[in-house]
Structure formats: C-alpha cells, structure tokens
Amino acid sequence: MTDATTIVLRLDLEGDALFIDAPTSAGPQETLSTIPGGVLLGVLARWYDKIEATGGPDLSWRVFHAGGVRFGNGLPLVDGRPLLPRPRSWAAEKAKPGDDESYTFVSEDGRVHHKVATRFARRTAIDHNTGRVRGGFLFAYRALMEGQSFVSRIVVAPEAKVALPFLERLYDRTWRIGRSRHAEYGRVRITRLDDPPAPPPHGGLIGTNAVSLLAVSDVAPLDHGRLDATLFGLPDKWQPCPGKTFLAWRTLSVYNGHRRAFDRERQVIVPGSVLAFTGPALSQDQADRLCATLDAGVGLGTERGLGACLANPPILERAEGAVDQKPAIAAVPAAPPDDALFAWLTRRHAARTLGDDARAIGRKNAERFEKLYDALWREARATGRPPGDLAPSPSQWGAVRDEANRATDLKDLRFRLFDKDEGCCAAGVGARVWKEEAPGLTLLEDKPASARALLEAAIDPKALGKQAMVDLSDAAKAELARLVVTDLAVHVPRLMADLARREEAR
Amino acid sequence: MPESSPETASLILDLHDYWHCATGRTERVGSGARVVRKHGLPLVPGRTVRGLLREAVRQAETFGHVKPGVTEWLFGGMGAAQPQDEADLTMVRFRTTPGALVVDDATLPQAWRIWARTRPAVADGVDPLDLMGETLHATRLDGEGQVEHGSLRSMEVMPPMTLTAPLALDPPPGCLEPDWASPGDWRAVLATALPLLRGLGSHRNRGLGRVTATLSNGAGQGAGDPA
C-alpha cells in the first residue's frame, strides 16, 4: 500500500481577506485567524464535475466528502515556520477568562508570539432607486490584513491520488477566496513549497500515563459534548482529566456554495484548547495507534481541516513568559515616487516642518540686507539720487516672492531669479538695482555685496545644510531655499519701511 | 469554468477636485470624517468602485447604449422581487445571480505603495502622509439664514490625483452570461458606460469627487507586492 502524498502550499495575502464560518448576520463580521482548509476545498470543487467524470461518484465522494483529500487550515507563516494556536492552558488561572486569544499564535518552541494583523472597515449599500444609503444595510468587516503569509498542508490518500493533477491547478496562481471576493477582498497567491518545514511533532508518548492534546484546528467530536478517549485514539481505559483540560467551544456552520446555504451548525472545540487524559502507561503499539489516529484527523470534517491535534507537544510543557524579544526586521526603504503629487507633498511637508528653520535663516540674512539698504540709501542721499535707483523696491521683492511660489525645485528657483534673460533679479530694466554694490561694505567673503549676491548666498545649498537644525535631503534643501526666499521677500520690505521711518525721525 | 487566468484591465480614475471616500469613522477633534487609507495612502475601496461601475453600466443599459443583460452579467442580479420579510430574505438568495466582474481598490501607483510600506516610521515630527489631506468645514443654515446650532461638521478631503483599480473578469458558477457575449465584450461595455461616471465619493453633488474614468487594457498595476 502506497503512502499518502503531502502537498504543502504557501498562501500569500495580496489583499485583505475575510474568512467567516458562522451564519451571523448581526454585528461586525470577524474573520477567522487562519485560512480554513474548506476554502481550498471549495476552490478544488470548481472541478467537481471533471473529477467525477474521471472516477465516478465514488471518487468525487472520496475526494470531497470522505477525507480522501484533507485540506489543512492555513496557519500563519512567520520566519519560515508555521505557528501553532496559543494554548489555552497558558491563561494564569483556569477560572479567570483571559483576553481574546484567537488571533495569537506561537512557535513550536513557544518562544515567538505572533498576533495576526487585522483591519476593520465599515460599509453600507446604496439603493440604486434613490441613490441614498439603503436602510438596514450598514455592516462591518474585520479582515486579515494583506501582506501576511500562511501555510496549509494537503494530505492525499492513496485512493484519491487521481485528484493530484487537479490539485496542481491550485498553485502558482492568484485566486479570490473568502467573503466579498468580487470586490476588494480575497486576493491570495498560492505557491507550492518544494522544501516545506516539517510538521510539528508529537511529544514523547511511550510509557507515559498522561497525554495532553493540543487542538491545532477546530475539532468536531462525533458525540457532542462527550469527549471519549477512544475518539482520539487512546485506549478505552483512559479517562479525561478535567483539572488539566482547557476547553472552549464555538458554533461552526460552513457555507456550501453549490447549495447556496449554510450547512447544519455544529459545536466544535476551538483551536488552542487542551484536552488532558490519564490512564495506564502506553505501550509502543498504543502510542503508534494514537499518533496514527491524530495524524488522520479526529472527528468530523477532516476533509476541510478539522480535527488536527498534537499529543504532548513540547509547547505545552513550556511556561508562558519566556518570549524572545526579536527586533522586527526593518524593510529596506524604497525610493520615493517620482511624480508631481509627491513633489507637492514634499513641499507641503517642508513648509510645515521647515518653517521655523526658514524663518531663522531668513532673519539672519535679513540683517545683511538691512546693512546693505542702509549703505545704499546713504549713498543715494549723498549723491542726490532717489533710493529706488540703488536698491530693489517692495514691488520687486513681491515679484521675487511670486517666482519663489512658482518654483518647482532649486534649479528652477535659481533660473527664475537669476537667469540672465528671464530672471527677475537679472534681466530687464529692474536688474540694475539688484547688482548695485554698496561702497566699502563687506558682507560676503568672496564677492562685493549687492542685493543679488546676498540673495544668492542666502539660498546656497551648502550654507542651508549647515544652518538647518536637521539633516536635509536635496529635495528638502530646495524647499528650504524657497521658504527662505519667501520669508526674505516679506521681511525685507518691512525692514525698508522701518529704515525709512528712522530716517524721517532724524 | 475557465481554466486559464481571468481577463484583466485597469480602471483609471482621474480625480479633478477634492474628494472624500468615507470610512464611517469620525474624529471628535481634528478632521472629522476621515478618508479611507491603507498604509497611510488614500484609496477608493473596491466595493465603492464596483458600485460606481454598476451604476454607470446600469444607466447605459437603461438608455440603450449597451445590450440588455450586461448589468446582471457583470455585477450579478438581486432577483425580480425585493424580500418581504425575514423568511423571504432567506429564500431570495436562490433568485440572485453572481456577477463576473472582480474589482479591487483604486490606489496610487505601485511606487507609492512600496514606498509607504517600506519607509521608516516617523518617530518625531510630522508624517508627510498626514499632510496630504485638507479639512473642509461646513454648517447648515436655518430658515432665517442663520447658522443652525450644533451643525458644524468637518471632513477630510484628498487633493486631485490619479488612481488605478485592477479589474478582472472571472465568472463564477451560476453567472448569467448573455448569449451574445464574446471575449473582450466586457471591456467594450465598460468603455461605453464610463463617461456616465462623473463623480465619486461623498458630496459629489456638491462639488467634490469630480472624476474622469477611462479603461486601460493593461494588466493593471500588478497584484500587490509580497511583504
């Protein structure tokens, strides 16, 4: 007899996804924290007719209903290994209800804790007759967030191997699965893992007289509420141990797409539950039988991932608390987008965050302009010329402000201000006053002081980088230069007015 | 059931004005109603895009610009009658039909999404993406032309931008495909109906959300990036 074939699939969420297996219609729809195996079974059911045509109704029954193909739940994949549900025995005291732990998973050694990320969204429907919100149709989803990965094991029994070619169609493509998959939700990329991680092992069982079973998936016992040891493959003399059992139940009702209805409701044991049994020491044969029963799945619904349990896994022996605080691995930052919207956002951000820097730099440079104007106006009075002949007027500073507002980057700013043919400080009739130098005044190290030279020095990138309080990117320096020019264009005319008033007061 | 990959296209939404796609959540202090975002980037949810497309196609079908049956083919049907009570609501699902069109969120280009997911967290200072929106305030006037007490409200709006939504044709079992439909017809239908889509989001009859929608036959922006 040949062995069963195991296919391990990796499921990467390319969009938010929503998996619900309860027929609730009130309140927000909360996703399961795993990807149910039944969802993958539902994808395979697209080829139900073809599978039945291949091997008749017996084959389709074996594949889809009798557990000939068992689709395991998709468990969270973190750091290359699938995680297990957090054991409910880890609560501090059995009597106290703990937090909702259904979204928390742990590694096999218990050292890594992971909470599955979810996203909440509220929606409504629009009545197309009125164009208004349709009454009574407000609802909310809490879905699994995109970017997460899960691992599902599919076990194909020898008698169902005819289905293998159809299973191959599941992977290396993107599917839409789960709720609301025709709009926004459910995009999942499925690939096959050629070198999959080993399944989590059972613990030591030979010679033991205490077995604790960890429910890795929902477990649907054949007899509701009666947890017989033989259901799990233990000898019939073994008895439940209530003091070490940590159980929780929920209602499960799976949606059948073919019948367009929910299947009958079942009460299932939730993942993370711990069932403890005691009895006479297990022999080798009994231990093997226990493992075989658990590996084949326990109870009902094994074809859709129910009934997965581990016996005495090491994680149950580990006390909670000793958790590795691994630093999150930061992603390599990608280059920022190169479009007009991002340039606009950068400018907006710079205006908000560099405003103080720009003001400080502008005021420092304004002191130089004050000295320049003072010297030029004294020269004008001494030579009998109007002051406007020697220094830029307030309207010329207004033109500078307008050009600064329109500039897209530093190069464009310099072009608009200083280009010999089109720059407002370099071209045309008004250019002369920007070049006037104050006799005997030394404000710059390497050149005579004129309004143009001072303005050029104010927006020199190296000088801006030194004067700013934080490290700046080139784009940020360009924005700072623009803000400095704008500040000068507003402040220097005020200085001119102050100078004029002081002169009149003499 | 087709075994090949579904046919795809991209819906390009060129927004010309401030726009607001709501989350249903508000802030007591701050911008009021917030725009839907993922990783800090604004988007138009896929369900919203789907509803807008359905309305445009339905209008085009009503006006006779596209052949009958196309709305139910692409977006599904609710059945002939509305449910009368709870029991009828249970039965009415058997009279509904699924649609063939799959619509995803309309988002900024992939370069934006990769940048937003991989950029370092903003420890101090202002997150640039928080500055993308503006806040509009409004009040209501009473019959005497005075501001009605307690009517001040605010909402966050986004600036004009271009968003792209991937579309795919993936008819599920039970989808009513018209007899006249042939491969590629769905793109022609959408291209015919899209001029009827002129606004999206909240307050689109009050000056927000003016949009030009076009269809590109490309495969879209790509199905998301692995984390």
Chai-1 contact restraints between the chains, C-beta under 6 A:
chainA,res_idxA,chainB,res_idxB,connection_type,confidence,min_distance_angstrom,max_distance_angstrom,comment,restraint_id
A,D12,B,P226,contact,1.0,0.0,6.0,A-B,restraint_1
A,E14,B,A223,contact,1.0,0.0,6.0,A-B,restraint_2
A,E14,B,G224,contact,1.0,0.0,6.0,A-B,restraint_3
A,R46,B,M1,contact,1.0,0.0,6.0,A-B,restraint_4
A,R122,B,G24,contact,1.0,0.0,6.0,A-B,restraint_5
A,R123,B,R47,contact,1.0,0.0,6.0,A-B,restraint_6
A,I126,B,G51,contact,1.0,0.0,6.0,A-B,restraint_7
A,G147,B,A227,contact,1.0,0.0,6.0,A-B,restraint_8
A,T174,B,A223,contact,1.0,0.0,6.0,A-B,restraint_9
A,R176,B,V102,contact,1.0,0.0,6.0,A-B,restraint_10
A,H182,B,V102,contact,1.0,0.0,6.0,A-B,restraint_11
A,A183,B,G46,contact,1.0,0.0,6.0,A-B,restraint_12
A,A183,B,R47,contact,1.0,0.0,6.0,A-B,restraint_13
A,A183,B,R50,contact,1.0,0.0,6.0,A-B,restraint_14
A,A183,B,V103,contact,1.0,0.0,6.0,A-B,restraint_15
A,E184,B,P45,contact,1.0,0.0,6.0,A-B,restraint_16
A,E184,B,G46,contact,1.0,0.0,6.0,A-B,restraint_17
A,E184,B,R47,contact,1.0,0.0,6.0,A-B,restraint_18
A,E184,B,D105,contact,1.0,0.0,6.0,A-B,restraint_19
A,R260,B,R93,contact,1.0,0.0,6.0,A-B,restraint_20
A,R260,B,F94,contact,1.0,0.0,6.0,A-B,restraint_21
A,A331,B,T118,contact,1.0,0.0,6.0,A-B,restraint_22
A,P333,B,T118,contact,1.0,0.0,6.0,A-B,restraint_23
A,P333,B,R119,contact,1.0,0.0,6.0,A-B,restraint_24
A,A334,B,I114,contact,1.0,0.0,6.0,A-B,restraint_25
A,A334,B,W115,contact,1.0,0.0,6.0,A-B,restraint_26
A,A334,B,T118,contact,1.0,0.0,6.0,A-B,restraint_27
A,P336,B,W115,contact,1.0,0.0,6.0,A-B,restraint_28
A,P337,B,A111,contact,1.0,0.0,6.0,A-B,restraint_29
A,P337,B,W112,contact,1.0,0.0,6.0,A-B,restraint_30
A,P337,B,W115,contact,1.0,0.0,6.0,A-B,restraint_31
A,L341,B,M161,contact,1.0,0.0,6.0,A-B,restraint_32
A,L345,B,P128,contact,1.0,0.0,6.0,A-B,restraint_33
A,L345,B,M132,contact,1.0,0.0,6.0,A-B,restraint_34
A,R348,B,L131,contact,1.0,0.0,6.0,A-B,restraint_35
A,H349,B,P128,contact,1.0,0.0,6.0,A-B,restraint_36
A,H349,B,L131,contact,1.0,0.0,6.0,A-B,restraint_37
A,R352,B,V126,contact,1.0,0.0,6.0,A-B,restraint_38
A,R352,B,L131,contact,1.0,0.0,6.0,A-B,restraint_39
A,T353,B,G125,contact,1.0,0.0,6.0,A-B,restraint_40
A,T353,B,V126,contact,1.0,0.0,6.0,A-B,restraint_41
